[in-house]
Amino acid sequence: MIGIVLVVGTDDETAENIGAAIGYRAVALSAASVSAPSVSLLRGMDAAQLPGVMVFTDEVPFERSISMAAEVHAVRPDIVMVLVSNGEAPVLIEAMRAGIRDVASSLEDATFLSNLRATLDSQGGANAAGLAPSRPSQPVDFTSRTITVLSPKGGVGKTNISVNLAVALAEQSPMDVVLVDLDLMFGDVSTVLDLHPTHTLEDAFKAGGRDSLLLKTFLTVHDRGFYVLCGAESPAANDNVSGADVAELIRQLQSQFRYVVVDTSAGLDDATLAALEVSHDAVVVTTMDMACLRSVRKAVELLGELTLLPASKYVAVNFADKQSGLRIKDVEAVIGLPVDIVLPRTPEVQAAANRGVPVLTVMKSGPFVKSIRSLAKRIFDRAREMESKPGHKRLEVA
């Protein structure tokens, strides 16, 4: 991308300061977001549209910087990569072998900033001319799976299920899971996870859902090993978002993550329908309340008529309580589908959410924990099954 430098291992404020100093746009990618060895810097990105310069700061472990630099160099050897380090000669030699061209002592170093500006100045003509990758694209060996959690009724615990499902999947695939808060008006995933995001869903939609590099910078990293695209602060922020925008955003995330977990708003709004259209699994949440059950049945019938309900679907009965006067077989009779998981009313679940802590991180056993992990395993096994099928095509970094 013309006139953009990617700074790996810093924050937005530092990147803005660098941009102001060199007269070009600098984009930050946090160290936490690339810390896991399984994270691919290129996954989901068009190699021809990568920034002309990448800077790896000393906030990123040296081995990770070398690994990412080698990955980029294999696809785009023309990209200038700089390492911020005070390492010894053998370390720097290893960096050069990985494709890193220069070493700086700090991000504030005047010589480094001057060289950065000169490099970007010199790249203007080549990038504008549409420089193509010098080597063929590399396959990314994974199959993405999108799981949409939905219900026609509010207050049924969708967000707690979504959050804990993301935790369970991340236990099996660290840093390969992203949780999307698709409640466009009143999303509260960040509250349930006690996150204070710098960027939100609003930023992702403003970017147009087409820039994979920028999209990665809008994600917040949770310390349990997954990413979160948090909901916007203002209920009016996403007023003009269309179903096509939602589908395009999810497709972008699918190109970068094995699992995309989508938490939706109550009902079947355009955003939820768009998410279902590109989903592989649906988790339909109900309670043992008759009004909720009847609404779920109507929603399932409607989605069936619209052919939007994925073949792989799971019915989750949340807040299950013997005092409701209903049994699970009664639930199945009303909604017309078998129940896959039963989540009992557990005070610890809400207490954990109020503290901003997923209950799976504080409870190792119990019916709720067991049911969520069982659901995650079924989704995980289904994904591996699809990958092992003959003729499976891997995604490509083009």
C-alpha atoms as a printed R data frame, in Angstrom:
    type eleno elety resid chain resno       x       y       z
1   ATOM     1    CA   MET     A     1   0.000   0.000   0.000
2   ATOM     2    CA   ILE     A     2   1.393   3.331  -1.055
3   ATOM     3    CA   GLY     A     3   2.747   5.485   1.751
4   ATOM     4    CA   ILE     A     4   1.990   3.154   4.668
5   ATOM     5    CA   VAL     A     5   4.380   1.636   7.194
6   ATOM     6    CA   LEU     A     6   3.300  -1.218   9.470
7   ATOM     7    CA   VAL     A     7   4.819  -1.060  12.962
8   ATOM     8    CA   VAL     A     8   4.557  -4.463  14.636
9   ATOM     9    CA   GLY     A     9   4.650  -4.334  18.425
10  ATOM    10    CA   THR     A    10   3.470  -0.848  19.337
11  ATOM    11    CA   ASP     A    11   0.317   1.130  20.062
12  ATOM    12    CA   ASP     A    12  -1.730   3.589  18.026
13  ATOM    13    CA   GLU     A    13  -0.301   6.660  19.751
14  ATOM    14    CA   THR     A    14   3.286   5.673  18.989
15  ATOM    15    CA   ALA     A    15   2.363   4.871  15.395
16  ATOM    16    CA   GLU     A    16   0.702   8.267  15.033
17  ATOM    17    CA   ASN     A    17   3.855   9.950  16.356
18  ATOM    18    CA   ILE     A    18   5.976   8.070  13.841
19  ATOM    19    CA   GLY     A    19   3.579   9.006  11.055
20  ATOM    20    CA   ALA     A    20   3.719  12.670  12.026
21  ATOM    21    CA   ALA     A    21   7.531  12.580  12.064
22  ATOM    22    CA   ILE     A    22   7.928  10.985   8.633
23  ATOM    23    CA   GLY     A    23   4.925  12.466   6.848
24  ATOM    24    CA   TYR     A    24   3.405   9.082   6.005
25  ATOM    25    CA   ARG     A    25   0.726   6.956   7.579
26  ATOM    26    CA   ALA     A    26   1.942   4.483  10.218
27  ATOM    27    CA   VAL     A    27  -0.313   1.614  11.331
28  ATOM    28    CA   ALA     A    28   0.202  -0.196  14.645
29  ATOM    29    CA   LEU     A    29  -0.150  -3.919  15.256
30  ATOM    30    CA   SER     A    30   0.134  -4.832  18.941
31  ATOM    31    CA   ALA     A    31   2.745  -7.278  20.188
32  ATOM    32    CA   ALA     A    32   0.044  -9.372  21.864
33  ATOM    33    CA   SER     A    33  -1.779  -9.875  18.577
34  ATOM    34    CA   VAL     A    34   1.209 -11.627  16.986
35  ATOM    35    CA   SER     A    35   2.703 -13.329  20.042
36  ATOM    36    CA   ALA     A    36   1.498 -16.880  19.335
37  ATOM    37    CA   PRO     A    37   3.634 -18.942  16.909
38  ATOM    38    CA   SER     A    38   0.455 -20.055  15.120
39  ATOM    39    CA   VAL     A    39  -0.392 -16.484  14.059
40  ATOM    40    CA   SER     A    40   0.289 -15.796  10.394
41  ATOM    41    CA   LEU     A    41   1.005 -12.176   9.546
42  ATOM    42    CA   LEU     A    42  -0.017 -12.763   5.944
43  ATOM    43    CA   ARG     A    43  -3.151 -14.833   6.419
44  ATOM    44    CA   GLY     A    44  -6.054 -13.225   4.649
45  ATOM    45    CA   MET     A    45  -3.958 -10.460   3.109
46  ATOM    46    CA   ASP     A    46  -3.437  -9.752  -0.566
47  ATOM    47    CA   ALA     A    47   0.339  -9.972  -0.890
48  ATOM    48    CA   ALA     A    48   0.322  -7.322  -3.620
49  ATOM    49    CA   GLN     A    49  -1.248  -4.832  -1.229
50  ATOM    50    CA   LEU     A    50   1.131  -5.175   1.725
51  ATOM    51    CA   PRO     A    51   2.755  -1.969   3.018
52  ATOM    52    CA   GLY     A    52   6.091  -1.008   1.544
53  ATOM    53    CA   VAL     A    53   7.819  -0.972   4.927
54  ATOM    54    CA   MET     A    54   7.426  -3.142   8.025
55  ATOM    55    CA   VAL     A    55   9.072  -2.380  11.352
56  ATOM    56    CA   PHE     A    56   9.412  -5.077  14.028
57  ATOM    57    CA   THR     A    57   9.908  -3.514  17.467
58  ATOM    58    CA   ASP     A    58  11.723  -4.989  20.460
59  ATOM    59    CA   GLU     A    59   8.338  -5.498  22.155
60  ATOM    60    CA   VAL     A    60   7.988  -8.580  19.964
61  ATOM    61    CA   PRO     A    61  10.192 -11.566  20.894
62  ATOM    62    CA   PHE     A    62  13.131 -11.837  18.517
63  ATOM    63    CA   GLU     A    63  12.170 -15.330  17.336
64  ATOM    64    CA   ARG     A    64   8.664 -14.159  16.390
65  ATOM    65    CA   SER     A    65  10.024 -11.163  14.479
66  ATOM    66    CA   ILE     A    66  12.393 -13.416  12.544
67  ATOM    67    CA   SER     A    67   9.628 -15.895  11.781
68  ATOM    68    CA   MET     A    68   7.257 -13.184  10.528
69  ATOM    69    CA   ALA     A    69  10.004 -11.493   8.516
70  ATOM    70    CA   ALA     A    70  10.874 -14.777   6.804
71  ATOM    71    CA   GLU     A    71   7.196 -15.340   5.993
72  ATOM    72    CA   VAL     A    72   6.884 -11.905   4.380
73  ATOM    73    CA   HIS     A    73  10.222 -12.196   2.567
74  ATOM    74    CA   ALA     A    74   9.172 -15.501   0.962
75  ATOM    75    CA   VAL     A    75   6.211 -13.777  -0.700
76  ATOM    76    CA   ARG     A    76   7.364 -10.165  -1.114
77  ATOM    77    CA   PRO     A    77  11.180  -9.886  -1.039
78  ATOM    78    CA   ASP     A    78  10.865  -6.279  -2.220
79  ATOM    79    CA   ILE     A    79   9.318  -5.116   1.062
80  ATOM    80    CA   VAL     A    80  11.734  -3.215   3.298
81  ATOM    81    CA   MET     A    81  11.792  -4.677   6.808
82  ATOM    82    CA   VAL     A    82  13.455  -3.010   9.779
83  ATOM    83    CA   LEU     A    83  14.218  -4.509  13.197
84  ATOM    84    CA   VAL     A    84  14.416  -2.411  16.361
85  ATOM    85    CA   SER     A    85  17.111  -4.113  18.421
86  ATOM    86    CA   ASN     A    86  20.338  -3.631  20.330
87  ATOM    87    CA   GLY     A    87  21.340  -7.245  19.663
88  ATOM    88    CA   GLU     A    88  24.815  -8.619  19.072
89  ATOM    89    CA   ALA     A    89  26.272  -9.337  15.636
90  ATOM    90    CA   PRO     A    90  25.189 -13.028  15.403
91  ATOM    91    CA   VAL     A    91  21.599 -12.003  16.165
92  ATOM    92    CA   LEU     A    92  21.660  -9.337  13.496
93  ATOM    93    CA   ILE     A    93  23.106 -11.733  10.943
94  ATOM    94    CA   GLU     A    94  20.176 -14.074  11.571
95  ATOM    95    CA   ALA     A    95  17.812 -11.134  11.061
96  ATOM    96    CA   MET     A    96  19.432 -10.260   7.744
97  ATOM    97    CA   ARG     A    97  19.080 -13.860   6.570
98  ATOM    98    CA   ALA     A    98  15.340 -13.629   7.267
99  ATOM    99    CA   GLY     A    99  15.056 -10.653   4.939
100 ATOM   100    CA   ILE     A   100  15.445  -7.750   7.384
101 ATOM   101    CA   ARG     A   101  17.408  -4.975   5.706
102 ATOM   102    CA   ASP     A   102  18.108  -2.533   8.504
103 ATOM   103    CA   VAL     A   103  18.367  -2.325  12.293
104 ATOM   104    CA   ALA     A   104  17.408   0.657  14.448
105 ATOM   105    CA   SER     A   105  18.217   1.307  18.088
106 ATOM   106    CA   SER     A   106  14.770   2.783  18.875
107 ATOM   107    CA   LEU     A   107  11.606   4.084  17.276
108 ATOM   108    CA   GLU     A   108  12.582   7.630  18.258
109 ATOM   109    CA   ASP     A   109  16.016   7.498  16.626
110 ATOM   110    CA   ALA     A   110  16.371  10.426  14.223
111 ATOM   111    CA   THR     A   111  18.412   8.438  11.693
112 ATOM   112    CA   PHE     A   112  15.831   5.659  11.690
113 ATOM   113    CA   LEU     A   113  12.981   8.117  11.053
114 ATOM   114    CA   SER     A   114  14.919   9.887   8.316
115 ATOM   115    CA   ASN     A   115  15.730   6.586   6.583
116 ATOM   116    CA   LEU     A   116  12.096   5.519   6.914
117 ATOM   117    CA   ARG     A   117  10.892   8.673   5.214
118 ATOM   118    CA   ALA     A   118  13.492   8.321   2.438
119 ATOM   119    CA   THR     A   119  12.496   4.692   1.845
120 ATOM   120    CA   LEU     A   120   8.828   5.567   1.523
121 ATOM   121    CA   ASP     A   121   9.675   8.481  -0.785
122 ATOM   122    CA   SER     A   122  11.638   6.168  -3.064
123 ATOM   123    CA   GLN     A   123   8.883   3.555  -3.128
124 ATOM   124    CA   GLY     A   124   6.207   5.924  -4.397
125 ATOM   125    CA   GLY     A   125   6.890   5.272  -8.083
126 ATOM   126    CA   ALA     A   126   7.272   1.517  -7.792
127 ATOM   127    CA   ASN     A   127   4.183   1.019  -5.681
128 ATOM   128    CA   ALA     A   128   2.073   3.324  -7.822
129 ATOM   129    CA   ALA     A   129   3.112   1.271 -10.824
130 ATOM   130    CA   GLY     A   130   1.487  -1.763  -9.262
131 ATOM   131    CA   LEU     A   131   4.470  -3.860  -8.190
132 ATOM   132    CA   ALA     A   132   3.466  -7.517  -8.234
133 ATOM   133    CA   PRO     A   133   4.674 -10.225  -5.854
134 ATOM   134    CA   SER     A   134   8.010 -11.657  -6.984
135 ATOM   135    CA   ARG     A   135   7.138 -15.162  -5.859
136 ATOM   136    CA   PRO     A   136   4.001 -17.315  -6.037
137 ATOM   137    CA   SER     A   137   1.446 -17.106  -3.251
138 ATOM   138    CA   GLN     A   138   1.722 -19.492  -0.320
139 ATOM   139    CA   PRO     A   139  -1.123 -21.733   0.885
140 ATOM   140    CA   VAL     A   140  -2.477 -21.305   4.394
141 ATOM   141    CA   ASP     A   141  -3.288 -24.769   5.698
142 ATOM   142    CA   PHE     A   142  -6.547 -24.263   7.530
143 ATOM   143    CA   THR     A   143 -10.293 -24.310   7.086
144 ATOM   144    CA   SER     A   144 -12.264 -21.491   8.637
145 ATOM   145    CA   ARG     A   145 -15.527 -22.139  10.445
146 ATOM   146    CA   THR     A   146 -18.043 -19.464  11.425
147 ATOM   147    CA   ILE     A   147 -20.415 -20.081  14.318
148 ATOM   148    CA   THR     A   148 -23.359 -17.692  14.759
149 ATOM   149    CA   VAL     A   149 -25.111 -17.635  18.139
150 ATOM   150    CA   LEU     A   150 -28.689 -16.379  17.849
151 ATOM   151    CA   SER     A   151 -32.126 -16.242  19.431
152 ATOM   152    CA   PRO     A   152 -35.369 -14.428  18.599
153 ATOM   153    CA   LYS     A   153 -35.606 -13.356  22.248
154 ATOM   154    CA   GLY     A   154 -33.343 -11.163  24.333
155 ATOM   155    CA   GLY     A   155 -32.060 -12.010  27.792
156 ATOM   156    CA   VAL     A   156 -31.475 -15.685  27.013
157 ATOM   157    CA   GLY     A   157 -27.706 -15.616  27.624
158 ATOM   158    CA   LYS     A   158 -26.371 -15.539  24.050
159 ATOM   159    CA   THR     A   159 -23.394 -13.389  24.951
160 ATOM   160    CA   ASN     A   160 -22.253 -15.616  27.815
161 ATOM   161    CA   ILE     A   161 -22.491 -18.637  25.533
162 ATOM   162    CA   SER     A   162 -20.594 -16.847  22.734
163 ATOM   163    CA   VAL     A   163 -17.839 -15.645  25.045
164 ATOM   164    CA   ASN     A   164 -17.286 -19.008  26.718
165 ATOM   165    CA   LEU     A   165 -17.462 -20.840  23.389
166 ATOM   166    CA   ALA     A   166 -14.659 -18.580  22.121
167 ATOM   167    CA   VAL     A   167 -12.626 -19.434  25.237
168 ATOM   168    CA   ALA     A   168 -13.177 -23.182  24.714
169 ATOM   169    CA   LEU     A   169 -12.217 -23.032  21.027
170 ATOM   170    CA   ALA     A   170  -9.129 -20.962  21.844
171 ATOM   171    CA   GLU     A   171  -8.012 -23.681  24.258
172 ATOM   172    CA   GLN     A   172  -7.752 -25.965  21.229
173 ATOM   173    CA   SER     A   173  -6.601 -23.347  18.685
174 ATOM   174    CA   PRO     A   174  -4.839 -20.478  20.490
175 ATOM   175    CA   MET     A   175  -4.851 -17.135  18.653
176 ATOM   176    CA   ASP     A   176  -6.899 -18.648  15.828
177 ATOM   177    CA   VAL     A   177 -10.302 -17.565  17.161
178 ATOM   178    CA   VAL     A   178 -12.056 -14.214  16.782
179 ATOM   179    CA   LEU     A   179 -15.248 -13.249  18.614
180 ATOM   180    CA   VAL     A   180 -17.417 -10.656  16.851
181 ATOM   181    CA   ASP     A   181 -19.952  -8.549  18.747
182 ATOM   182    CA   LEU     A   182 -22.598  -8.181  16.039
183 ATOM   183    CA   ASP     A   183 -25.209  -6.561  18.258
184 ATOM   184    CA   LEU     A   184 -24.952  -3.329  16.280
185 ATOM   185    CA   MET     A   185 -26.826  -1.212  18.811
186 ATOM   186    CA   PHE     A   186 -26.251  -2.603  22.291
187 ATOM   187    CA   GLY     A   187 -23.329  -4.997  22.064
188 ATOM   188    CA   ASP     A   188 -21.849  -5.791  25.467
189 ATOM   189    CA   VAL     A   189 -19.143  -8.366  24.769
190 ATOM   190    CA   SER     A   190 -16.480  -5.880  25.888
191 ATOM   191    CA   THR     A   191 -18.311  -5.457  29.198
192 ATOM   192    CA   VAL     A   192 -18.624  -9.196  29.791
193 ATOM   193    CA   LEU     A   193 -14.898  -9.576  29.049
194 ATOM   194    CA   ASP     A   194 -13.829  -6.374  30.840
195 ATOM   195    CA   LEU     A   195 -12.136  -5.084  27.704
196 ATOM   196    CA   HIS     A   196 -11.403  -1.458  26.931
197 ATOM   197    CA   PRO     A   197 -10.854  -1.502  23.166
198 ATOM   198    CA   THR     A   198  -9.042   1.177  21.225
199 ATOM   199    CA   HIS     A   199 -11.026   0.224  18.129
200 ATOM   200    CA   THR     A   200 -14.494  -1.231  17.621
201 ATOM   201    CA   LEU     A   201 -16.842  -2.634  15.015
202 ATOM   202    CA   GLU     A   202 -17.520   0.928  13.888
203 ATOM   203    CA   ASP     A   203 -13.905   1.293  12.736
204 ATOM   204    CA   ALA     A   204 -14.032  -2.028  10.902
205 ATOM   205    CA   PHE     A   205 -17.103  -0.997   8.927
206 ATOM   206    CA   LYS     A   206 -15.662   2.438   8.165
207 ATOM   207    CA   ALA     A   207 -12.632   0.704   6.664
208 ATOM   208    CA   GLY     A   208 -15.000  -0.902   4.198
209 ATOM   209    CA   GLY     A   209 -14.168  -4.493   5.148
210 ATOM   210    CA   ARG     A   210 -11.646  -4.695   2.296
211 ATOM   211    CA   ASP     A   211  -8.325  -3.933   3.980
212 ATOM   212    CA   SER     A   212  -7.110  -7.030   5.818
213 ATOM   213    CA   LEU     A   213  -4.121  -5.224   7.289
214 ATOM   214    CA   LEU     A   214  -6.230  -2.505   8.894
215 ATOM   215    CA   LEU     A   215  -8.852  -5.026  10.006
216 ATOM   216    CA   LYS     A   216  -6.266  -6.842  12.094
217 ATOM   217    CA   THR     A   217  -5.399  -3.623  13.900
218 ATOM   218    CA   PHE     A   218  -9.045  -3.166  14.956
219 ATOM   219    CA   LEU     A   219  -9.076  -6.383  16.973
220 ATOM   220    CA   THR     A   220  -8.546  -6.533  20.731
221 ATOM   221    CA   VAL     A   221  -6.543  -9.425  22.163
222 ATOM   222    CA   HIS     A   222  -7.956 -11.283  25.162
223 ATOM   223    CA   ASP     A   223  -5.442 -12.854  27.522
224 ATOM   224    CA   ARG     A   224  -7.070 -16.284  27.074
225 ATOM   225    CA   GLY     A   225  -5.699 -16.493  23.553
226 ATOM   226    CA   PHE     A   226  -8.370 -15.133  21.232
227 ATOM   227    CA   TYR     A   227  -9.273 -11.901  19.473
228 ATOM   228    CA   VAL     A   228 -12.370  -9.758  19.898
229 ATOM   229    CA   LEU     A   229 -14.013  -7.294  17.536
230 ATOM   230    CA   CYS     A   230 -15.887  -5.253  20.118
231 ATOM   231    CA   GLY     A   231 -19.200  -3.484  19.612
232 ATOM   232    CA   ALA     A   232 -19.404   0.251  18.959
233 ATOM   233    CA   GLU     A   233 -19.816   2.706  21.828
234 ATOM   234    CA   SER     A   234 -22.808   4.500  20.285
235 ATOM   235    CA   PRO     A   235 -26.069   2.718  19.380
236 ATOM   236    CA   ALA     A   236 -26.259   4.945  16.297
237 ATOM   237    CA   ALA     A   237 -22.727   4.244  15.087
238 ATOM   238    CA   ASN     A   238 -23.710   1.476  12.689
239 ATOM   239    CA   ASP     A   239 -27.008   2.883  11.408
240 ATOM   240    CA   ASN     A   240 -25.921   2.672   7.784
241 ATOM   241    CA   VAL     A   241 -24.397  -0.807   7.936
242 ATOM   242    CA   SER     A   242 -25.964  -3.200   5.422
243 ATOM   243    CA   GLY     A   243 -26.187  -6.962   5.338
244 ATOM   244    CA   ALA     A   244 -23.629  -6.948   2.520
245 ATOM   245    CA   ASP     A   245 -21.201  -5.034   4.782
246 ATOM   246    CA   VAL     A   246 -21.630  -7.655   7.507
247 ATOM   247    CA   ALA     A   247 -21.090 -10.569   5.127
248 ATOM   248    CA   GLU     A   248 -17.964  -8.969   3.653
249 ATOM   249    CA   LEU     A   249 -16.521  -8.316   7.119
250 ATOM   250    CA   ILE     A   250 -17.078 -11.916   8.190
251 ATOM   251    CA   ARG     A   251 -15.519 -13.216   4.982
252 ATOM   252    CA   GLN     A   252 -12.429 -11.127   5.694
253 ATOM   253    CA   LEU     A   253 -12.196 -12.636   9.173
254 ATOM   254    CA   GLN     A   254 -12.710 -16.130   7.754
255 ATOM   255    CA   SER     A   255  -9.602 -15.643   5.638
256 ATOM   256    CA   GLN     A   256  -7.556 -14.965   8.787
257 ATOM   257    CA   PHE     A   257  -8.979 -17.209  11.525
258 ATOM   258    CA   ARG     A   258  -9.937 -20.854  11.937
259 ATOM   259    CA   TYR     A   259 -12.963 -19.915  14.027
260 ATOM   260    CA   VAL     A   260 -15.200 -16.862  13.819
261 ATOM   261    CA   VAL     A   261 -17.741 -16.769  16.671
262 ATOM   262    CA   VAL     A   262 -20.541 -14.250  16.073
263 ATOM   263    CA   ASP     A   263 -22.670 -12.956  18.939
264 ATOM   264    CA   THR     A   264 -25.868 -11.409  17.577
265 ATOM   265    CA   SER     A   265 -28.628  -9.140  18.794
266 ATOM   266    CA   ALA     A   266 -32.079 -10.401  19.822
267 ATOM   267    CA   GLY     A   267 -34.331 -11.193  16.882
268 ATOM   268    CA   LEU     A   268 -33.511 -11.727  13.240
269 ATOM   269    CA   ASP     A   269 -32.241  -8.390  11.979
270 ATOM   270    CA   ASP     A   270 -30.395  -7.888   8.692
271 ATOM   271    CA   ALA     A   271 -26.996  -8.283  10.372
272 ATOM   272    CA   THR     A   272 -27.939 -11.663  11.865
273 ATOM   273    CA   LEU     A   273 -29.374 -12.909   8.564
274 ATOM   274    CA   ALA     A   274 -26.205 -11.819   6.743
275 ATOM   275    CA   ALA     A   275 -24.054 -13.610   9.313
276 ATOM   276    CA   LEU     A   276 -26.086 -16.799   8.925
277 ATOM   277    CA   GLU     A   277 -25.685 -16.626   5.167
278 ATOM   278    CA   VAL     A   278 -21.904 -17.065   5.519
279 ATOM   279    CA   SER     A   279 -21.951 -19.309   8.621
280 ATOM   280    CA   HIS     A   280 -21.118 -22.994   8.895
281 ATOM   281    CA   ASP     A   281 -22.751 -23.553  12.289
282 ATOM   282    CA   ALA     A   282 -25.638 -21.969  14.170
283 ATOM   283    CA   VAL     A   283 -26.250 -22.143  17.899
284 ATOM   284    CA   VAL     A   284 -29.925 -21.437  18.544
285 ATOM   285    CA   VAL     A   285 -30.445 -20.386  22.153
286 ATOM   286    CA   THR     A   286 -33.706 -20.765  24.050
287 ATOM   287    CA   THR     A   287 -34.902 -20.917  27.628
288 ATOM   288    CA   MET     A   288 -37.601 -23.125  29.111
289 ATOM   289    CA   ASP     A   289 -40.088 -20.288  28.873
290 ATOM   290    CA   MET     A   290 -43.031 -21.159  26.625
291 ATOM   291    CA   ALA     A   291 -43.098 -17.737  24.956
292 ATOM   292    CA   CYS     A   292 -39.420 -18.067  24.096
293 ATOM   293    CA   LEU     A   293 -39.878 -21.622  22.823
294 ATOM   294    CA   ARG     A   294 -42.674 -20.600  20.477
295 ATOM   295    CA   SER     A   295 -40.604 -17.692  19.173
296 ATOM   296    CA   VAL     A   296 -37.688 -20.051  18.550
297 ATOM   297    CA   ARG     A   297 -39.932 -22.397  16.585
298 ATOM   298    CA   LYS     A   298 -41.181 -19.517  14.405
299 ATOM   299    CA   ALA     A   299 -37.622 -18.303  13.858
300 ATOM   300    CA   VAL     A   300 -36.386 -21.773  12.902
301 ATOM   301    CA   GLU     A   301 -39.267 -22.224  10.466
302 ATOM   302    CA   LEU     A   302 -38.614 -18.831   8.879
303 ATOM   303    CA   LEU     A   303 -34.886 -19.464   8.525
304 ATOM   304    CA   GLY     A   304 -35.695 -22.822   6.964
305 ATOM   305    CA   GLU     A   305 -37.929 -21.169   4.386
306 ATOM   306    CA   LEU     A   306 -35.173 -18.654   3.628
307 ATOM   307    CA   THR     A   307 -32.590 -21.478   3.500
308 ATOM   308    CA   LEU     A   308 -30.416 -19.501   5.913
309 ATOM   309    CA   LEU     A   309 -30.157 -22.033   8.739
310 ATOM   310    CA   PRO     A   310 -26.894 -23.983   8.369
311 ATOM   311    CA   ALA     A   311 -27.148 -27.750   8.168
312 ATOM   312    CA   SER     A   312 -24.851 -27.908  11.182
313 ATOM   313    CA   LYS     A   313 -27.006 -26.423  13.947
314 ATOM   314    CA   TYR     A   314 -27.195 -26.844  17.703
315 ATOM   315    CA   VAL     A   315 -30.065 -26.063  20.041
316 ATOM   316    CA   ALA     A   316 -28.922 -24.804  23.435
317 ATOM   317    CA   VAL     A   317 -31.384 -24.650  26.321
318 ATOM   318    CA   ASN     A   318 -30.051 -22.029  28.710
319 ATOM   319    CA   PHE     A   319 -31.165 -21.324  32.292
320 ATOM   320    CA   ALA     A   320 -32.582 -24.847  32.464
321 ATOM   321    CA   ASP     A   321 -34.608 -25.277  35.643
322 ATOM   322    CA   LYS     A   322 -36.735 -28.184  36.847
323 ATOM   323    CA   GLN     A   323 -39.131 -25.692  38.414
324 ATOM   324    CA   SER     A   324 -40.153 -24.425  34.967
325 ATOM   325    CA   GLY     A   325 -42.699 -27.218  34.739
326 ATOM   326    CA   LEU     A   326 -41.233 -28.392  31.412
327 ATOM   327    CA   ARG     A   327 -38.922 -31.242  30.524
328 ATOM   328    CA   ILE     A   328 -36.386 -31.367  27.709
329 ATOM   329    CA   LYS     A   329 -38.666 -33.592  25.645
330 ATOM   330    CA   ASP     A   330 -41.364 -30.921  26.001
331 ATOM   331    CA   VAL     A   331 -38.906 -28.341  24.696
332 ATOM   332    CA   GLU     A   332 -38.085 -30.538  21.703
333 ATOM   333    CA   ALA     A   333 -41.770 -31.067  20.981
334 ATOM   334    CA   VAL     A   334 -42.476 -27.322  20.916
335 ATOM   335    CA   ILE     A   335 -39.528 -26.218  18.766
336 ATOM   336    CA   GLY     A   336 -39.472 -29.284  16.536
337 ATOM   337    CA   LEU     A   337 -35.736 -29.889  16.928
338 ATOM   338    CA   PRO     A   338 -33.616 -32.071  19.212
339 ATOM   339    CA   VAL     A   339 -31.809 -30.321  22.070
340 ATOM   340    CA   ASP     A   340 -28.023 -30.572  21.821
341 ATOM   341    CA   ILE     A   341 -26.825 -28.938  25.028
342 ATOM   342    CA   VAL     A   342 -28.509 -28.093  28.311
343 ATOM   343    CA   LEU     A   343 -27.079 -25.243  30.364
344 ATOM   344    CA   PRO     A   344 -28.503 -25.146  33.879
345 ATOM   345    CA   ARG     A   345 -29.174 -21.925  35.718
346 ATOM   346    CA   THR     A   346 -25.830 -21.382  37.471
347 ATOM   347    CA   PRO     A   347 -25.250 -18.310  39.665
348 ATOM   348    CA   GLU     A   348 -21.487 -18.519  39.036
349 ATOM   349    CA   VAL     A   349 -21.977 -17.804  35.333
350 ATOM   350    CA   GLN     A   350 -23.626 -14.433  35.865
351 ATOM   351    CA   ALA     A   351 -21.294 -13.585  38.744
352 ATOM   352    CA   ALA     A   352 -18.285 -14.205  36.503
353 ATOM   353    CA   ALA     A   353 -19.788 -12.093  33.711
354 ATOM   354    CA   ASN     A   354 -20.371  -9.242  36.163
355 ATOM   355    CA   ARG     A   355 -16.670  -9.355  37.001
356 ATOM   356    CA   GLY     A   356 -15.694  -9.403  33.330
357 ATOM   357    CA   VAL     A   357 -14.331 -12.951  33.528
358 ATOM   358    CA   PRO     A   358 -15.479 -15.887  31.339
359 ATOM   359    CA   VAL     A   359 -16.722 -18.620  33.659
360 ATOM   360    CA   LEU     A   360 -14.601 -21.222  31.837
361 ATOM   361    CA   THR     A   361 -11.516 -19.453  33.148
362 ATOM   362    CA   VAL     A   362 -12.558 -19.722  36.792
363 ATOM   363    CA   MET     A   363 -14.477 -23.017  36.841
364 ATOM   364    CA   LYS     A   364 -12.887 -26.245  35.656
365 ATOM   365    CA   SER     A   365 -15.974 -28.407  36.034
366 ATOM   366    CA   GLY     A   366 -19.737 -28.258  36.401
367 ATOM   367    CA   PRO     A   367 -22.643 -28.740  33.968
368 ATOM   368    CA   PHE     A   368 -22.274 -25.356  32.242
369 ATOM   369    CA   VAL     A   369 -18.534 -25.748  31.689
370 ATOM   370    CA   LYS     A   370 -18.927 -29.352  30.544
371 ATOM   371    CA   SER     A   371 -21.679 -28.438  28.062
372 ATOM   372    CA   ILE     A   372 -19.766 -25.541  26.499
373 ATOM   373    CA   ARG     A   373 -16.618 -27.640  26.094
374 ATOM   374    CA   SER     A   374 -18.707 -30.432  24.592
375 ATOM   375    CA   LEU     A   375 -20.156 -28.001  22.042
376 ATOM   376    CA   ALA     A   376 -16.679 -26.648  21.234
377 ATOM   377    CA   LYS     A   377 -15.389 -30.191  20.692
378 ATOM   378    CA   ARG     A   378 -18.212 -31.009  18.293
379 ATOM   379    CA   ILE     A   379 -17.430 -27.889  16.269
380 ATOM   380    CA   PHE     A   380 -13.690 -28.621  16.414
381 ATOM   381    CA   ASP     A   381 -14.203 -32.233  15.291
382 ATOM   382    CA   ARG     A   382 -16.490 -31.100  12.471
383 ATOM   383    CA   ALA     A   383 -13.844 -28.659  11.248
384 ATOM   384    CA   ARG     A   384 -11.146 -31.353  11.262
385 ATOM   385    CA   GLU     A   385 -13.496 -33.716   9.463
386 ATOM   386    CA   MET     A   386 -14.036 -31.180   6.683
387 ATOM   387    CA   GLU     A   387 -10.284 -30.578   6.372
388 ATOM   388    CA   SER     A   388  -9.612 -34.300   5.964
389 ATOM   389    CA   LYS     A   389 -12.148 -34.780   3.166
390 ATOM   390    CA   PRO     A   390 -10.686 -35.578  -0.278
391 ATOM   391    CA   GLY     A   391 -10.591 -32.571  -2.550
392 ATOM   392    CA   HIS     A   392 -10.438 -30.093   0.331
393 ATOM   393    CA   LYS     A   393  -8.991 -26.812  -0.916
394 ATOM   394    CA   ARG     A   394  -6.791 -24.758   1.333
395 ATOM   395    CA   LEU     A   395  -7.192 -21.017   1.478
396 ATOM   396    CA   GLU     A   396  -4.583 -19.049  -0.401
397 ATOM   397    CA   VAL     A   397  -2.699 -15.881   0.449
398 ATOM   398    CA   ALA     A   398  -2.964 -14.348  -2.998
